[in-house]
Amino acid sequence: MKILYNWLKEFVDLAATPEDLRTRLSLSGTAVEALEQTPAGPLLDVELTSNRADCLGHYGIAREAAALYRLPLNPVEAYPREVAEYAKTATRVDIESPELCGRYTARVLRGVKVGPSPDWLRQRLEALGQASINNVVDATNYVMLELGHPLHAFDLDLLAERRIVVRRARSGERIRTLDGIERTLTTEMCVIADASRAVAIAGVMGGAETEIQSATKTILLESAWFDPISIRRTSKALGLRTEASMRFERGADLEMTDLASRRCAELIQKVAGGDAFSAMMCPLTSCRWSVAAATPGCITRAGCDIPPMAYPRPLVVPSRAARRGCERRACA
């Protein structure tokens, strides 16, 4: 995972040098394999274990740095300019396989102008090994690298009936992905489809038939949560490992879908213009657990006494309940 030092400083007011940050992160268990200079500033090459999906973005590493240096972490605030229309007036989302998709957030942006990305955006992406495509696609990649949550943008006018259907692939169903390769799917794989065909391999790669082009004017922005095991099996079966699949198979944050959608919509408006409709989220319920731990048990496992003032506030973690025992859901 490549991390730009100057990008981190947007979330935490670091006074430490990149060299000191490298040392502190490595000693805390987040190994930094290399430190190099790029046109976008110092870059840290971080080696993450498979259980640290929370660090697969700059905000996650900034959270680690804030804890190490006992500094406040700046919250990510995103407020796209929204018109008095809802996404449900422009599209429809049906989740036919809720066991594979626990959350789907759809946001429509109308009147975007697709073109080259500004220098600051292109420079950051290229420093991190991402090729610049256009301002809309680059915005989705930028937010993925920032928050650690993958997103995808469809040309809404190219979706049959302007619909999204999250379902299992049909036996032998084929799709030409963004890399130009036609792939054969199985019923074990989750796809994003329109009213007639698959238009993306969920959580892995989008399809070429609905990609963002220079003529695109209206986009549907997808921010979703997909089952990690399903994504891993699909990626392995197709021999297709992507930045998105790598994050989803490690366990993305279900509760991040809305924030990532708002942040990306805000950035698209900044670099490509357009009017944003209020998003639609399926399902609407929030799934969170409160986990309580007995103080004596914590002390026993820690091997030392913990002063009462050091006890953290109650821990709240995302639940996976959204993908268990759900019925078919439709969002109109």
C-alpha positions as MATLAB code, in Angstrom:
seq = 'MKILYNWLKEFVDLAATPEDLRTRLSLSGTAVEALEQTPAGPLLDVELTSNRADCLGHYGIAREAAALYRLPLNPVEAYPREVAEYAKTATRVDIESPELCGRYTARVLRGVKVGPSPDWLRQRLEALGQASINNVVDATNYVMLELGHPLHAFDLDLLAERRIVVRRARSGERIRTLDGIERTLTTEMCVIADASRAVAIAGVMGGAETEIQSATKTILLESAWFDPISIRRTSKALGLRTEASMRFERGADLEMTDLASRRCAELIQKVAGGDAFSAMMCPLTSCRWSVAAATPGCITRAGCDIPPMAYPRPLVVPSRAARRGCERRACA';
ca = [
       0.000    0.000    0.000;
       1.575    3.274   -1.137;
       0.897    6.302    1.059;
       1.700    9.955    0.310;
       2.958   11.823    3.363;
       1.440   15.145    2.255;
      -1.946   13.492    1.796;
      -1.808   12.132    5.339;
      -1.258   15.654    6.652;
      -4.718   16.631    5.417;
      -6.165   14.373    8.120;
      -3.670   14.703   10.951;
      -1.395   17.662   11.778;
       1.910   15.809   11.665;
       5.057   17.631   12.735;
       7.139   14.452   12.536;
       9.391   13.905    9.543;
       8.557   11.146    7.040;
      11.561    9.227    8.381;
      10.275    9.391   11.963;
       6.785    8.386   10.843;
       8.261    5.403    9.031;
      10.031    4.292   12.191;
       7.026    4.771   14.483;
       4.644    2.950   12.152;
       7.046    0.039   11.725;
       7.557   -0.314   15.484;
       3.788   -0.335   16.019;
       3.284   -3.259   13.623;
       2.526   -1.398   10.397;
       5.723   -2.126    8.506;
       6.992    0.552    6.116;
       9.217   -1.215    3.601;
      10.522    1.858    1.780;
      10.479    5.655    1.723;
      10.977    7.493   -1.557;
      10.517   10.913   -3.117;
       7.920   11.545   -5.826;
       6.610   14.673   -7.605;
       3.698   14.504   -5.121;
       6.048   14.441   -2.118;
       7.436   11.691    0.152;
       5.879    8.277   -0.389;
       5.782    5.434    2.153;
       5.470    1.850    0.925;
       3.467    0.150    3.673;
       3.252   -3.627    4.064;
      -0.129   -4.569    5.531;
      -1.283   -7.888    6.893;
      -4.533   -9.328    5.562;
      -6.488   -8.377    8.707;
      -5.851   -4.633    8.325;
      -8.474   -3.750    5.737;
      -9.036   -0.562    7.741;
      -5.610    0.696    6.613;
      -6.139    0.254    2.865;
      -6.531    3.986    2.411;
      -4.810    7.187    3.483;
      -7.437    7.874    6.143;
      -6.754    4.533    7.796;
      -3.017    5.186    7.996;
      -3.738    8.720    9.228;
      -5.789    7.149   12.039;
      -2.757    5.045   12.998;
      -0.493    8.113   12.931;
      -2.942   10.102   15.061;
      -2.924    7.350   17.682;
       0.871    7.048   17.665;
       1.485   10.765   18.098;
      -1.627   11.403   20.238;
      -2.990   13.915   17.769;
      -6.606   14.632   16.786;
      -7.848   13.012   13.591;
      -9.654   15.400   11.278;
     -13.039   13.984   10.267;
     -13.856   13.481    6.601;
     -16.697   15.853    5.807;
     -18.371   15.661    2.414;
     -21.303   17.774    1.290;
     -22.051   17.493   -2.425;
     -24.377   20.128   -3.832;
     -27.712   18.362   -4.167;
     -30.734   19.407   -6.188;
     -34.269   18.871   -4.947;
     -34.560   15.528   -6.716;
     -33.965   11.989   -5.556;
     -32.013    9.259   -7.320;
     -35.144    7.095   -7.313;
     -36.693    9.456   -9.866;
     -33.880    8.658  -12.312;
     -33.072    4.999  -11.610;
     -34.167    1.876   -9.756;
     -32.080   -0.571   -7.697;
     -33.081   -4.199   -7.048;
     -30.992   -6.438   -4.797;
     -31.857  -10.016   -5.745;
     -28.897  -11.551   -3.890;
     -28.706   -9.833   -0.477;
     -26.419  -12.593    0.799;
     -23.782  -11.260   -1.623;
     -24.519   -7.526   -1.335;
     -25.267   -6.149    2.116;
     -25.471   -2.486    1.101;
     -25.855   -0.632   -2.202;
     -25.772    3.155   -2.384;
     -26.675    4.727   -5.719;
     -26.210    8.409   -6.468;
     -26.998   10.128   -9.769;
     -25.052   13.105  -11.113;
     -26.452   14.926  -14.133;
     -24.686   17.369  -16.444;
     -21.100   16.277  -15.810;
     -18.350   17.273  -18.256;
     -15.932   14.414  -18.768;
     -12.372   15.442  -19.581;
      -8.795   15.337  -18.320;
      -8.177   15.546  -14.588;
      -6.500   18.602  -13.046;
      -2.753   18.335  -12.449;
      -2.980   17.911   -8.659;
      -5.320   14.912   -8.999;
      -3.389   13.279  -11.813;
      -0.081   13.793  -10.011;
      -1.264   12.053   -6.848;
      -2.737    9.111   -8.720;
       0.355    8.621  -10.848;
       2.617    8.782   -7.788;
       0.596    5.879   -6.382;
       0.823    3.853   -9.583;
      -2.646    4.671  -10.927;
      -2.983    5.733  -14.550;
      -5.170    8.792  -15.137;
      -8.257    7.924  -17.247;
     -10.584   10.939  -17.038;
     -11.814   13.238  -14.303;
     -14.808   11.083  -13.300;
     -13.002    7.741  -13.189;
     -10.019    9.386  -11.505;
     -12.334   10.755   -8.804;
     -13.580    7.251   -7.972;
     -10.003    5.951   -7.774;
      -8.921    8.930   -5.682;
     -11.619    8.340   -3.061;
     -10.792    4.624   -2.974;
      -7.166    5.475   -2.192;
      -8.273    8.099    0.322;
     -10.942    6.218    2.294;
     -10.109    2.638    1.335;
     -13.572    1.991   -0.129;
     -13.921    1.124   -3.853;
     -16.512    2.870   -6.010;
     -17.660    2.567   -9.614;
     -19.300    4.986  -12.050;
     -21.720    3.891  -14.801;
     -22.986    5.910  -17.752;
     -26.637    5.939  -16.697;
     -27.894    6.490  -20.256;
     -26.272    3.193  -21.324;
     -28.095    1.125  -18.685;
     -31.154   -0.669  -20.089;
     -34.261    0.841  -18.479;
     -31.813    2.896  -16.364;
     -31.953    0.098  -13.794;
     -29.464   -1.620  -11.499;
     -29.998   -5.252  -10.516;
     -27.587   -6.932   -8.082;
     -27.854  -10.664   -8.725;
     -25.959  -13.871   -9.312;
     -24.563  -14.354  -12.798;
     -26.443  -16.752  -15.037;
     -24.666  -19.946  -16.044;
     -22.405  -19.171  -19.011;
     -23.203  -15.438  -18.955;
     -20.491  -13.376  -20.598;
     -19.239   -9.837  -20.057;
     -16.499   -7.744  -21.632;
     -14.683   -6.039  -18.784;
     -12.895   -2.688  -18.816;
      -9.610   -4.370  -19.751;
     -11.185   -5.456  -23.060;
     -11.350   -9.179  -22.196;
     -14.574  -11.152  -22.594;
     -15.120  -13.342  -19.547;
     -17.466  -16.240  -18.867;
     -19.215  -16.177  -15.506;
     -20.741  -18.783  -13.201;
     -23.729  -18.743  -10.882;
     -21.383  -18.409   -7.898;
     -20.423  -14.902   -8.997;
     -22.204  -11.660   -8.143;
     -22.835   -9.204  -10.965;
     -24.253   -5.731  -11.345;
     -26.763   -5.893  -14.177;
     -29.252   -3.643  -15.890;
     -32.629   -4.827  -17.170;
     -31.060   -7.098  -19.788;
     -27.413   -7.990  -19.130;
     -24.503   -7.948  -16.697;
     -22.682   -4.610  -16.761;
     -20.048   -5.216  -14.049;
     -18.506   -8.015  -12.020;
     -19.471   -6.885   -8.534;
     -16.519   -5.742   -6.454;
     -13.980   -6.759   -9.097;
     -14.223   -4.809  -12.377;
     -16.737   -2.845  -14.394;
     -17.954   -3.655  -17.877;
     -16.859   -1.922  -21.075;
     -20.395   -1.345  -22.372;
     -21.339    1.177  -19.679;
     -17.961    2.819  -19.018;
     -17.559    6.573  -18.655;
     -16.694    8.204  -21.980;
     -16.192   11.724  -23.266;
     -19.844   11.864  -24.335;
     -21.172   10.833  -20.917;
     -23.490   13.397  -19.339;
     -25.275   11.495  -16.570;
     -23.604    9.008  -14.252;
     -24.751    6.548  -11.640;
     -22.226    6.370   -8.833;
     -22.066    3.015   -7.041;
     -20.804    2.607   -3.482;
     -21.554   -0.847   -2.103;
     -20.548   -3.603    0.293;
     -20.000   -7.085   -1.124;
     -19.410  -10.383    0.654;
     -15.628  -10.862    1.079;
     -15.639  -14.621    0.453;
     -17.660  -14.239   -2.743;
     -15.314  -11.545   -4.061;
     -12.223  -13.609   -3.281;
     -13.610  -16.680   -5.037;
     -14.701  -14.668   -8.066;
     -11.368  -12.884   -8.364;
      -9.461  -16.168   -8.090;
     -11.704  -18.039  -10.542;
     -11.343  -15.319  -13.173;
      -7.647  -14.689  -12.514;
      -8.579  -11.039  -12.088;
      -7.150   -9.297   -9.035;
      -7.845   -5.569   -8.834;
      -7.495   -2.751   -6.315;
     -11.224   -3.086   -5.671;
     -11.273   -6.864   -5.196;
      -8.254   -6.694   -2.894;
     -10.155   -4.336   -0.589;
     -13.521   -6.095   -0.692;
     -12.083   -9.558   -0.096;
     -10.351   -8.316    3.063;
     -13.587   -6.914    4.425;
     -14.628   -3.372    3.542;
     -16.555   -1.253    6.054;
     -20.291   -1.564    5.371;
     -20.926    1.778    7.070;
     -18.438    3.558    4.779;
     -20.625    3.286    1.671;
     -22.551    6.535    2.239;
     -19.541    8.645    3.216;
     -17.518    7.358    0.252;
     -20.437    8.140   -2.077;
     -20.814   11.686   -0.740;
     -17.064   12.313   -0.854;
     -16.808   11.056   -4.428;
     -19.840   13.048   -5.575;
     -18.333   16.169   -4.039;
     -15.023   15.554   -5.825;
     -16.717   14.848   -9.171;
     -18.570   18.140   -8.884;
     -15.253   19.862   -8.189;
     -13.482   18.457  -11.251;
     -16.369   17.721  -13.660;
     -19.340   19.781  -12.488;
     -22.868   18.400  -12.499;
     -25.909   18.315  -10.251;
     -26.176   15.555   -7.641;
     -29.435   13.855   -6.736;
     -30.021   12.679   -3.179;
     -28.710    9.124   -2.877;
     -30.722    5.964   -2.408;
     -29.420    3.288   -0.029;
     -30.479   -0.352    0.043;
     -31.180   -1.535    2.669;
     -31.920    1.607    4.644;
     -31.194    0.117    8.068;
     -27.864    0.673    9.783;
     -26.222   -2.458   11.182;
     -23.928   -1.807   14.139;
     -23.061   -3.662   17.309;
     -22.008   -2.366   20.689;
     -19.379   -4.646   22.182;
     -18.825   -4.518   25.946;
     -15.715   -5.959   27.577;
     -15.390   -6.580   31.318;
     -12.570   -4.570   32.894;
     -11.061   -7.486   34.900;
     -10.876   -9.582   31.751;
      -9.107   -6.805   29.849;
      -6.559   -6.387   32.661;
      -5.898  -10.137   32.784;
      -5.250  -10.309   29.042;
      -3.206   -7.111   28.930;
      -0.939   -8.303   31.721;
      -0.886   -4.903   33.408;
      -3.157   -2.570   35.319;
      -5.161   -0.045   33.307;
      -6.049    3.249   35.032;
      -9.809    3.976   34.897;
      -9.272    7.187   32.898;
      -7.587    5.172   30.157;
     -10.655    3.072   29.413;
     -11.907    3.817   25.904;
     -15.458    4.746   25.139;
     -17.787    1.840   24.183;
     -16.579    0.124   21.033;
     -18.923    0.135   18.057;
     -18.168   -2.112   15.096;
     -19.963   -2.797   11.789;
     -22.223   -5.823   11.750;
     -22.363   -8.426    9.007;
     -26.023   -9.062    9.808;
     -27.082   -7.275    6.646;
     -25.969  -10.232    4.567;
     -27.577  -12.921    6.711;
     -31.205  -13.937    6.454;
     -32.197  -10.958    4.311;
     -35.104  -11.022    1.940;
     -34.972   -9.721   -1.604;
     -34.915   -5.933   -1.499;
     -36.016   -3.374   -4.050;
     -35.402    0.373   -3.877;
     -37.538    2.461   -6.146;
];
